[in-house]
Amino acid sequence: MTMGKDDFLHELQVEVEADIELDRAGTPPGDGPDWVLDPYEAQAEAADLNSLHSAIEALETDSGSYPPADD
């Protein structure tokens, strides 16, 4: 089964939203108990995830395939 552009964008958005939720909850990305939080890295990752989420929404809106999220 081939995945179309709309399917890919939707799956990517689901993954990014899950990562954003983990980030907001302060959940480490599965590295175990030795995971150390670098505040600068955490802030940069949050900004990157939010930028990626916005870009996905823009692409979906441009393609007319997916309604914008109600935030």
CNS distance restraints for C-alpha pairs under 8 A (distance, minus, plus):
assign (resid   3 and name CA) (resid   7 and name CA) 5.85 0.50 0.50
assign (resid   3 and name CA) (resid   8 and name CA) 6.30 0.50 0.50
assign (resid   4 and name CA) (resid   8 and name CA) 6.17 0.50 0.50
assign (resid   5 and name CA) (resid   9 and name CA) 6.15 0.50 0.50
assign (resid   6 and name CA) (resid  10 and name CA) 6.13 0.50 0.50
assign (resid   6 and name CA) (resid  60 and name CA) 7.24 0.50 0.50
assign (resid   6 and name CA) (resid  65 and name CA) 6.45 0.50 0.50
assign (resid   6 and name CA) (resid  66 and name CA) 7.82 0.50 0.50
assign (resid   7 and name CA) (resid  11 and name CA) 6.14 0.50 0.50
assign (resid   8 and name CA) (resid  12 and name CA) 6.04 0.50 0.50
assign (resid   9 and name CA) (resid  13 and name CA) 6.02 0.50 0.50
assign (resid   9 and name CA) (resid  56 and name CA) 6.54 0.50 0.50
assign (resid   9 and name CA) (resid  60 and name CA) 7.04 0.50 0.50
assign (resid  10 and name CA) (resid  14 and name CA) 6.27 0.50 0.50
assign (resid  10 and name CA) (resid  66 and name CA) 7.97 0.50 0.50
assign (resid  11 and name CA) (resid  15 and name CA) 6.33 0.50 0.50
assign (resid  12 and name CA) (resid  16 and name CA) 6.13 0.50 0.50
assign (resid  12 and name CA) (resid  56 and name CA) 7.85 0.50 0.50
assign (resid  13 and name CA) (resid  17 and name CA) 5.99 0.50 0.50
assign (resid  13 and name CA) (resid  53 and name CA) 6.52 0.50 0.50
assign (resid  13 and name CA) (resid  56 and name CA) 6.53 0.50 0.50
assign (resid  13 and name CA) (resid  57 and name CA) 7.95 0.50 0.50
assign (resid  14 and name CA) (resid  18 and name CA) 6.21 0.50 0.50
assign (resid  15 and name CA) (resid  19 and name CA) 6.27 0.50 0.50
assign (resid  16 and name CA) (resid  20 and name CA) 6.13 0.50 0.50
assign (resid  16 and name CA) (resid  49 and name CA) 6.55 0.50 0.50
assign (resid  16 and name CA) (resid  52 and name CA) 7.58 0.50 0.50
assign (resid  16 and name CA) (resid  53 and name CA) 6.43 0.50 0.50
assign (resid  17 and name CA) (resid  21 and name CA) 6.23 0.50 0.50
assign (resid  17 and name CA) (resid  53 and name CA) 7.34 0.50 0.50
assign (resid  18 and name CA) (resid  22 and name CA) 6.27 0.50 0.50
assign (resid  19 and name CA) (resid  23 and name CA) 6.06 0.50 0.50
assign (resid  19 and name CA) (resid  49 and name CA) 7.58 0.50 0.50
assign (resid  20 and name CA) (resid  24 and name CA) 6.13 0.50 0.50
assign (resid  20 and name CA) (resid  46 and name CA) 7.04 0.50 0.50
assign (resid  20 and name CA) (resid  49 and name CA) 6.48 0.50 0.50
assign (resid  20 and name CA) (resid  50 and name CA) 7.51 0.50 0.50
assign (resid  21 and name CA) (resid  25 and name CA) 6.15 0.50 0.50
assign (resid  22 and name CA) (resid  26 and name CA) 6.14 0.50 0.50
assign (resid  22 and name CA) (resid  27 and name CA) 5.17 0.50 0.50
assign (resid  22 and name CA) (resid  28 and name CA) 7.52 0.50 0.50
assign (resid  22 and name CA) (resid  29 and name CA) 7.91 0.50 0.50
assign (resid  23 and name CA) (resid  27 and name CA) 6.08 0.50 0.50
assign (resid  23 and name CA) (resid  28 and name CA) 7.73 0.50 0.50
assign (resid  23 and name CA) (resid  42 and name CA) 7.96 0.50 0.50
assign (resid  23 and name CA) (resid  46 and name CA) 6.89 0.50 0.50
assign (resid  28 and name CA) (resid  32 and name CA) 7.60 0.50 0.50
assign (resid  28 and name CA) (resid  35 and name CA) 6.83 0.50 0.50
assign (resid  31 and name CA) (resid  35 and name CA) 5.87 0.50 0.50
assign (resid  37 and name CA) (resid  41 and name CA) 7.78 0.50 0.50
assign (resid  37 and name CA) (resid  42 and name CA) 7.01 0.50 0.50
assign (resid  38 and name CA) (resid  42 and name CA) 6.10 0.50 0.50
assign (resid  39 and name CA) (resid  43 and name CA) 6.12 0.50 0.50
assign (resid  40 and name CA) (resid  44 and name CA) 6.15 0.50 0.50
assign (resid  41 and name CA) (resid  45 and name CA) 6.02 0.50 0.50
assign (resid  42 and name CA) (resid  46 and name CA) 6.14 0.50 0.50
assign (resid  43 and name CA) (resid  47 and name CA) 6.25 0.50 0.50
assign (resid  44 and name CA) (resid  48 and name CA) 6.13 0.50 0.50
assign (resid  45 and name CA) (resid  49 and name CA) 6.08 0.50 0.50
assign (resid  46 and name CA) (resid  50 and name CA) 6.18 0.50 0.50
assign (resid  47 and name CA) (resid  51 and name CA) 6.10 0.50 0.50
assign (resid  48 and name CA) (resid  52 and name CA) 6.09 0.50 0.50
assign (resid  49 and name CA) (resid  53 and name CA) 6.07 0.50 0.50
assign (resid  50 and name CA) (resid  54 and name CA) 6.20 0.50 0.50
assign (resid  51 and name CA) (resid  55 and name CA) 6.19 0.50 0.50
assign (resid  52 and name CA) (resid  56 and name CA) 6.20 0.50 0.50
assign (resid  53 and name CA) (resid  57 and name CA) 6.28 0.50 0.50
assign (resid  54 and name CA) (resid  58 and name CA) 6.19 0.50 0.50
assign (resid  55 and name CA) (resid  59 and name CA) 6.23 0.50 0.50
assign (resid  56 and name CA) (resid  60 and name CA) 6.14 0.50 0.50
assign (resid  57 and name CA) (resid  61 and name CA) 6.00 0.50 0.50
assign (resid  57 and name CA) (resid  68 and name CA) 6.30 0.50 0.50
assign (resid  57 and name CA) (resid  69 and name CA) 7.90 0.50 0.50
assign (resid  58 and name CA) (resid  62 and name CA) 6.04 0.50 0.50
assign (resid  59 and name CA) (resid  63 and name CA) 6.18 0.50 0.50
assign (resid  60 and name CA) (resid  64 and name CA) 6.07 0.50 0.50
assign (resid  60 and name CA) (resid  65 and name CA) 5.75 0.50 0.50
assign (resid  60 and name CA) (resid  66 and name CA) 5.38 0.50 0.50
assign (resid  60 and name CA) (resid  67 and name CA) 7.47 0.50 0.50
assign (resid  60 and name CA) (resid  68 and name CA) 7.78 0.50 0.50
assign (resid  61 and name CA) (resid  65 and name CA) 6.68 0.50 0.50
assign (resid  61 and name CA) (resid  66 and name CA) 6.24 0.50 0.50
assign (resid  61 and name CA) (resid  67 and name CA) 6.54 0.50 0.50
assign (resid  61 and name CA) (resid  68 and name CA) 6.59 0.50 0.50
